[in-house]
C-alpha cells in the first residue's frame, strides 16, 4: 500500500508541473507571436492558439459551467480583467 500512496503522490506532483507549464501558449509560441522567428512562424503560432481557444478552451468553459463554477469565475476575472 505504501507504494501506491507514493505513486499517487508522484502523479499529483507531475500533474501540478504540467498545469503550470503554460496556459494557451508555450514559451516558443510566445517568441513566435512576438515575431522573433519570422512571419510564417508567427502565423502558425496564431493559428494554433486560435484552435485552442475555439476548441479546448470552449470545452473547458463548458465543463467549468457545469462542474466547477468557481473556476469559471476565476477565469472570467483574469480574462475580463475584473477589478
Secondary structure, DSSP 8 states (H G I E B T S, - for coil): -HHHHHHHHHHHHHHHHHHTT-SS--HHHHHHHTTTT-HHHHHHHHHHHHHIIIIIIHHHHHHHHHH-HHHHHHHHHHHTT--
